[in-house]
Amino acid sequence: MGGNLLGPIHVSAPEPSNPSRIERDPPEKATRRPARPPGSHDLSRYPAVYDAAFSWDRSQEARSYLQVAATRIGRKPRSAVELACGTGPLARLWGSWGLESYGMDRSPTFLSRARELGRGTIPESHWRLGDLRTFRLPRRVDLAVVPLDGIGYLVEEGEFLSFFRAARRSLLTGGVLAVDVTLHEEQAPPLPIRNSWAVRLRPKGRLRIDWRSVGRPWGSPPRQWEVAKCSVRIPGRSTQLFWDAHPHSVLSARRLGHLAEEAGGFRGMEVYSEAAHRPRGRMFQPTASGTHPVGPRLICWQRD
Ligand SMILES: C[S@@+](CC[C@H](N)C(=O)[O-])C[C@H]1O[C@@H](n2cnc3c(N)ncnc32)[C@H](O)[C@@H]1O
Protein backbone atom coordinates (compact mmCIF):
# COMPACT_ATOMS: atom_id res chain seq x y z
CA MET A 1 0.00 0.00 0.00
CA GLY A 2 1.52 3.32 -1.03
CA GLY A 3 1.87 6.60 0.80
CA ASN A 4 1.97 7.99 4.29
CA LEU A 5 -1.17 8.82 6.15
CA LEU A 6 -2.72 12.11 7.06
CA GLY A 7 -4.99 10.77 9.79
CA PRO A 8 -8.57 9.76 10.23
CA ILE A 9 -11.48 11.80 8.92
CA HIS A 10 -13.84 10.36 11.45
CA VAL A 11 -13.35 7.92 14.32
CA SER A 12 -16.03 6.65 16.63
CA ALA A 13 -15.93 4.27 19.58
CA PRO A 14 -18.60 1.54 19.62
CA GLU A 15 -21.81 3.01 20.97
CA PRO A 16 -24.89 1.17 22.19
CA SER A 17 -27.75 1.39 19.71
CA ASN A 18 -31.05 -0.40 19.70
CA PRO A 19 -29.98 -3.72 21.28
CA SER A 20 -33.62 -4.82 21.43
CA ARG A 21 -33.43 -5.71 17.73
CA ILE A 22 -31.26 -8.72 18.59
CA GLU A 23 -32.94 -11.93 19.64
CA ARG A 24 -32.78 -13.16 23.24
CA ASP A 25 -31.72 -16.69 24.30
CA PRO A 26 -28.41 -17.11 22.48
CA PRO A 27 -28.17 -20.53 20.84
CA GLU A 28 -25.45 -22.88 22.13
CA LYS A 29 -24.42 -23.87 18.61
CA ALA A 30 -21.72 -21.79 16.98
CA THR A 31 -22.95 -19.36 14.36
CA ARG A 32 -21.33 -20.07 11.01
CA ARG A 33 -18.22 -18.03 10.20
CA PRO A 34 -19.22 -15.08 7.98
CA ALA A 35 -18.21 -15.58 4.35
CA ARG A 36 -15.04 -13.85 3.17
CA PRO A 37 -15.81 -11.44 0.30
CA PRO A 38 -14.39 -12.81 -2.96
CA GLY A 39 -11.01 -11.34 -3.87
CA SER A 40 -10.37 -9.90 -0.38
CA HIS A 41 -7.01 -10.19 1.43
CA ASP A 42 -6.55 -11.41 5.00
CA LEU A 43 -6.28 -8.17 7.04
CA SER A 44 -4.34 -9.94 9.81
CA ARG A 45 -1.43 -10.40 7.36
CA TYR A 46 -1.16 -6.72 6.43
CA PRO A 47 0.15 -4.68 9.39
CA ALA A 48 0.65 -1.59 7.19
CA VAL A 49 -3.05 -1.57 6.32
CA TYR A 50 -3.99 -2.11 9.97
CA ASP A 51 -1.72 0.79 10.98
CA ALA A 52 -3.27 3.01 8.34
CA ALA A 53 -6.75 2.21 9.62
CA PHE A 54 -5.74 3.02 13.24
CA SER A 55 -3.49 5.97 12.44
CA TRP A 56 -5.12 8.62 14.63
CA ASP A 57 -3.24 10.25 17.53
CA ARG A 58 -3.22 7.67 20.35
CA SER A 59 -1.49 9.90 22.93
CA GLN A 60 -4.58 10.66 25.06
CA GLU A 61 -5.32 6.94 25.22
CA ALA A 62 -1.69 6.10 26.14
CA ARG A 63 -1.68 8.82 28.85
CA SER A 64 -4.99 7.62 30.33
CA TYR A 65 -3.48 4.25 31.16
CA LEU A 66 -0.50 5.93 32.85
CA GLN A 67 -2.84 8.20 34.88
CA VAL A 68 -4.94 5.26 36.09
CA ALA A 69 -1.80 3.33 37.06
CA ALA A 70 -0.28 6.35 38.85
CA THR A 71 -3.48 6.79 40.89
CA ARG A 72 -3.40 3.16 42.02
CA ILE A 73 0.36 2.81 42.53
CA GLY A 74 0.87 6.25 44.13
CA ARG A 75 3.64 7.25 41.70
CA LYS A 76 4.19 7.40 37.93
CA PRO A 77 4.70 3.95 36.40
CA ARG A 78 8.28 3.39 35.26
CA SER A 79 7.65 0.37 33.03
CA ALA A 80 4.73 -0.87 30.91
CA VAL A 81 3.74 -3.58 28.45
CA GLU A 82 1.20 -3.37 25.63
CA LEU A 83 -0.39 -6.84 25.34
CA ALA A 84 -1.80 -8.00 21.97
CA CYS A 85 0.25 -5.00 20.79
CA GLY A 86 -0.01 -5.49 17.03
CA THR A 87 2.55 -2.99 15.72
CA GLY A 88 2.84 -1.49 19.23
CA PRO A 89 1.40 2.05 19.02
CA LEU A 90 1.06 2.52 22.78
CA ALA A 91 4.33 0.79 23.68
CA ARG A 92 6.08 3.17 21.27
CA LEU A 93 4.53 6.25 22.88
CA TRP A 94 5.41 5.06 26.39
CA GLY A 95 8.97 4.33 25.22
CA SER A 96 9.27 7.82 23.73
CA TRP A 97 8.15 9.27 27.10
CA GLY A 98 10.97 7.49 28.90
CA LEU A 99 9.26 4.37 30.27
CA GLU A 100 10.86 0.95 30.00
CA SER A 101 8.40 -0.33 27.44
CA TYR A 102 7.49 -3.78 26.07
CA GLY A 103 5.08 -5.16 23.48
CA MET A 104 3.71 -8.69 23.21
CA ASP A 105 1.74 -10.23 20.33
CA ARG A 106 1.17 -13.66 18.81
CA SER A 107 1.73 -12.46 15.24
CA PRO A 108 5.37 -12.52 14.01
CA THR A 109 4.28 -10.35 11.05
CA PHE A 110 2.94 -7.59 13.30
CA LEU A 111 5.92 -7.86 15.66
CA SER A 112 8.44 -7.43 12.88
CA ARG A 113 6.65 -4.20 11.86
CA ALA A 114 6.63 -3.17 15.56
CA ARG A 115 10.42 -3.67 15.70
CA GLU A 116 10.87 -1.60 12.57
CA LEU A 117 8.67 1.29 13.80
CA GLY A 118 10.14 1.18 17.32
CA ARG A 119 13.78 1.31 16.19
CA GLY A 120 15.65 3.92 18.24
CA THR A 121 12.89 4.02 20.88
CA ILE A 122 12.44 0.44 22.06
CA PRO A 123 15.14 -2.27 22.21
CA GLU A 124 14.40 -5.08 19.75
CA SER A 125 14.36 -7.67 22.55
CA HIS A 126 11.41 -5.83 24.19
CA TRP A 127 9.07 -6.99 21.40
CA ARG A 128 7.95 -10.42 22.61
CA LEU A 129 6.25 -13.15 20.65
CA GLY A 130 3.63 -14.72 22.93
CA ASP A 131 0.04 -15.46 23.69
CA LEU A 132 -2.31 -13.61 26.05
CA ARG A 133 -2.89 -16.89 27.89
CA THR A 134 0.71 -17.91 28.50
CA PHE A 135 3.07 -14.98 27.95
CA ARG A 136 6.08 -14.17 30.12
CA LEU A 137 8.19 -11.02 30.11
CA PRO A 138 11.94 -10.82 30.78
CA ARG A 139 11.17 -8.44 33.72
CA ARG A 140 8.09 -7.57 35.71
CA VAL A 141 6.48 -4.20 34.95
CA ASP A 142 4.35 -1.56 36.74
CA LEU A 143 1.59 -1.54 34.11
CA ALA A 144 0.12 -4.15 31.72
CA VAL A 145 -2.46 -2.96 29.19
CA VAL A 146 -4.71 -4.67 26.64
CA PRO A 147 -6.07 -1.85 24.46
CA LEU A 148 -9.01 -1.66 22.04
CA ASP A 149 -11.11 -4.64 23.14
CA GLY A 150 -8.13 -6.98 22.68
CA ILE A 151 -9.19 -9.27 25.55
CA GLY A 152 -12.29 -10.04 23.48
CA TYR A 153 -10.05 -12.42 21.49
CA LEU A 154 -10.24 -14.70 24.55
CA VAL A 155 -13.54 -16.54 24.58
CA GLU A 156 -13.42 -19.57 26.89
CA GLU A 157 -13.53 -19.17 30.67
CA GLY A 158 -10.22 -21.07 30.97
CA GLU A 159 -8.57 -18.65 28.55
CA PHE A 160 -9.54 -15.70 30.73
CA LEU A 161 -8.24 -17.44 33.87
CA SER A 162 -4.91 -18.19 32.16
CA PHE A 163 -4.72 -14.59 30.92
CA PHE A 164 -5.26 -13.09 34.40
CA ARG A 165 -2.60 -15.44 35.83
CA ALA A 166 -0.10 -14.57 33.08
CA ALA A 167 -0.81 -10.85 33.59
CA ARG A 168 -0.30 -11.22 37.34
CA ARG A 169 3.06 -12.95 36.77
CA SER A 170 4.17 -10.07 34.54
CA LEU A 171 3.41 -7.36 37.14
CA LEU A 172 5.41 -6.04 40.10
CA THR A 173 3.63 -6.13 43.46
CA GLY A 174 1.09 -3.28 43.42
CA GLY A 175 1.31 -3.10 39.60
CA VAL A 176 -1.80 -2.42 37.51
CA LEU A 177 -3.56 -4.41 34.80
CA ALA A 178 -5.77 -2.17 32.64
CA VAL A 179 -7.95 -3.03 29.65
CA ASP A 180 -10.34 -1.21 27.31
CA VAL A 181 -13.37 -3.41 26.75
CA THR A 182 -16.97 -3.03 25.62
CA LEU A 183 -19.19 -4.16 28.49
CA HIS A 184 -22.56 -5.75 27.77
CA GLU A 185 -25.64 -6.10 29.89
CA GLU A 186 -25.98 -9.34 31.87
CA GLN A 187 -28.57 -11.80 30.47
CA ALA A 188 -29.52 -9.49 27.63
CA PRO A 189 -28.80 -9.26 23.92
CA PRO A 190 -25.31 -7.88 23.29
CA LEU A 191 -24.83 -4.30 22.19
CA PRO A 192 -24.28 -4.27 18.46
CA ILE A 193 -20.78 -3.15 17.54
CA ARG A 194 -20.97 -0.72 14.61
CA ASN A 195 -17.91 1.32 13.82
CA SER A 196 -17.00 2.93 10.53
CA TRP A 197 -14.40 5.52 9.72
CA ALA A 198 -12.23 6.71 6.89
CA VAL A 199 -8.60 7.75 6.54
CA ARG A 200 -7.01 9.92 3.83
CA LEU A 201 -3.86 8.43 2.37
CA ARG A 202 -0.90 10.47 1.18
CA PRO A 203 -0.21 11.49 -1.54
CA LYS A 204 -3.66 10.38 -2.72
CA GLY A 205 -6.12 7.76 -1.69
CA ARG A 206 -8.65 6.77 0.88
CA LEU A 207 -9.05 3.90 3.27
CA ARG A 208 -12.45 3.01 4.70
CA ILE A 209 -12.97 0.60 7.55
CA ASP A 210 -16.14 -0.98 8.78
CA TRP A 211 -16.01 -3.01 12.02
CA ARG A 212 -19.16 -4.75 13.22
CA SER A 213 -20.61 -7.64 15.16
CA VAL A 214 -22.42 -10.15 12.98
CA GLY A 215 -24.94 -12.91 13.67
CA ARG A 216 -26.28 -14.25 16.95
CA PRO A 217 -24.15 -14.90 20.03
CA TRP A 218 -23.43 -18.45 21.19
CA GLY A 219 -21.65 -20.34 23.96
CA SER A 220 -20.84 -19.61 27.59
CA PRO A 221 -19.43 -17.07 28.19
CA PRO A 222 -21.24 -15.78 25.09
CA ARG A 223 -19.26 -14.79 22.02
CA GLN A 224 -20.14 -13.36 18.65
CA TRP A 225 -18.46 -12.85 15.29
CA GLU A 226 -16.78 -9.51 14.74
CA VAL A 227 -15.95 -8.66 11.16
CA ALA A 228 -13.51 -6.01 9.94
CA LYS A 229 -13.77 -4.89 6.34
CA CYS A 230 -11.31 -2.41 4.95
CA SER A 231 -11.20 -0.96 1.43
CA VAL A 232 -8.20 0.91 0.06
CA ARG A 233 -8.72 3.18 -2.95
CA ILE A 234 -5.68 4.71 -4.60
CA PRO A 235 -6.33 6.65 -7.83
CA GLY A 236 -5.20 4.73 -10.90
CA ARG A 237 -5.26 1.37 -9.11
CA SER A 238 -8.07 -1.08 -8.56
CA THR A 239 -9.68 -1.01 -5.11
CA GLN A 240 -8.22 -3.53 -2.66
CA LEU A 241 -10.34 -5.16 0.00
CA PHE A 242 -8.98 -6.50 3.31
CA TRP A 243 -11.13 -8.60 5.59
CA ASP A 244 -10.96 -10.46 8.89
CA ALA A 245 -13.45 -12.21 11.19
CA HIS A 246 -12.98 -13.42 14.79
CA PRO A 247 -15.24 -14.80 17.50
CA HIS A 248 -15.29 -12.04 20.11
CA SER A 249 -16.40 -12.43 23.73
CA VAL A 250 -19.49 -10.62 24.97
CA LEU A 251 -18.87 -9.87 28.65
CA SER A 252 -20.72 -8.05 31.40
CA ALA A 253 -18.79 -6.20 34.12
CA ARG A 254 -19.98 -8.77 36.66
CA ARG A 255 -18.73 -11.74 34.64
CA LEU A 256 -15.35 -10.14 33.99
CA GLY A 257 -15.04 -9.30 37.69
CA HIS A 258 -15.83 -12.90 38.66
CA LEU A 259 -13.25 -14.26 36.19
CA ALA A 260 -10.52 -12.03 37.66
CA GLU A 261 -11.56 -13.01 41.19
CA GLU A 262 -11.46 -16.70 40.32
CA ALA A 263 -7.98 -16.35 38.77
CA GLY A 264 -6.88 -14.69 42.03
CA GLY A 265 -4.05 -12.33 42.95
CA PHE A 266 -5.75 -9.01 42.18
CA ARG A 267 -7.59 -6.53 44.40
CA GLY A 268 -11.11 -5.35 43.44
CA MET A 269 -11.90 -4.32 39.90
CA GLU A 270 -12.29 -0.61 39.10
CA VAL A 271 -14.49 0.49 36.18
CA TYR A 272 -14.09 3.97 34.67
CA SER A 273 -16.84 6.12 33.17
CA GLU A 274 -15.20 6.00 29.70
CA ALA A 275 -12.70 3.97 27.72
CA ALA A 276 -9.06 5.08 27.46
CA HIS A 277 -9.84 5.28 23.74
CA ARG A 278 -12.53 8.00 23.93
CA PRO A 279 -13.29 11.24 22.14
CA ARG A 280 -10.54 13.81 22.69
CA GLY A 281 -10.97 15.97 25.78
CA ARG A 282 -13.73 13.90 27.35
CA MET A 283 -12.98 13.43 31.07
CA PHE A 284 -13.14 10.07 32.78
CA GLN A 285 -13.38 8.94 36.39
CA PRO A 286 -13.97 5.76 38.40
CA THR A 287 -17.64 4.75 38.67
CA ALA A 288 -19.32 3.77 41.94
CA SER A 289 -19.15 0.06 42.71
CA GLY A 290 -22.45 -1.83 42.48
CA THR A 291 -23.47 -0.13 39.22
CA HIS A 292 -23.91 -2.13 36.00
CA PRO A 293 -21.84 -0.27 33.44
CA VAL A 294 -22.48 -0.91 29.76
CA GLY A 295 -20.49 0.25 26.70
CA PRO A 296 -16.79 0.91 26.10
CA ARG A 297 -14.92 1.28 29.43
CA LEU A 298 -11.46 1.28 30.92
CA ILE A 299 -11.22 -1.36 33.65
CA CYS A 300 -8.30 -1.96 35.96
CA TRP A 301 -7.09 -4.26 38.72
CA GLN A 302 -4.17 -3.89 41.10
CA ARG A 303 -1.89 -6.83 41.79
CA ASP A 304 -1.71 -7.98 45.44
C1 LIG B 1 -7.01 -5.10 17.37
S1 LIG B 1 -5.25 -5.50 17.24
C2 LIG B 1 -4.66 -4.35 18.46
C3 LIG B 1 -3.29 -3.83 18.16
C4 LIG B 1 -2.79 -2.71 19.03
N1 LIG B 1 -2.71 -3.10 20.43
C5 LIG B 1 -3.60 -1.43 18.92
O1 LIG B 1 -4.13 -1.00 19.96
O2 LIG B 1 -3.69 -0.85 17.83
C6 LIG B 1 -5.27 -7.01 17.97
C7 LIG B 1 -3.96 -7.75 18.07
O3 LIG B 1 -4.20 -8.82 18.98
C8 LIG B 1 -3.35 -9.89 18.65
N2 LIG B 1 -3.88 -11.08 19.34
C9 LIG B 1 -5.11 -11.64 19.20
N3 LIG B 1 -5.23 -12.70 20.02
C10 LIG B 1 -4.05 -12.81 20.69
C11 LIG B 1 -3.56 -13.71 21.67
N4 LIG B 1 -4.32 -14.72 22.13
N5 LIG B 1 -2.33 -13.53 22.15
C12 LIG B 1 -1.55 -12.50 21.69
N6 LIG B 1 -1.95 -11.62 20.75
C13 LIG B 1 -3.19 -11.77 20.25
C14 LIG B 1 -3.42 -9.93 17.13
O4 LIG B 1 -2.29 -10.63 16.60
C15 LIG B 1 -3.45 -8.43 16.80
O5 LIG B 1 -2.14 -7.96 16.51
The ligand as a Gaussian input file, in Angstrom:
#p B3LYP/6-31G(d) Opt

LIG

0 1
 C       -7.012000      -5.099000      17.372000
 S       -5.254000      -5.495000      17.239000
 C       -4.661000      -4.345000      18.455000
 C       -3.295000      -3.828000      18.155000
 C       -2.792000      -2.706000      19.034000
 N       -2.714000      -3.099000      20.432000
 C       -3.602000      -1.430000      18.924000
 O       -4.130000      -0.999000      19.958000
 O       -3.686000      -0.847000      17.829000
 C       -5.270000      -7.011000      17.973000
 C       -3.955000      -7.748000      18.069000
 O       -4.199000      -8.818000      18.978000
 C       -3.351000      -9.890000      18.646000
 N       -3.884000     -11.085000      19.337000
 C       -5.108000     -11.644000      19.201000
 N       -5.228000     -12.703000      20.018000
 C       -4.048000     -12.809000      20.690000
 C       -3.562000     -13.707000      21.673000
 N       -4.320000     -14.719000      22.128000
 N       -2.326000     -13.528000      22.147000
 C       -1.545000     -12.504000      21.688000
 N       -1.949000     -11.620000      20.753000
 C       -3.193000     -11.768000      20.255000
 C       -3.416000      -9.933000      17.135000
 O       -2.293000     -10.626000      16.604000
 C       -3.448000      -8.434000      16.796000
 O       -2.144000      -7.956000      16.510000

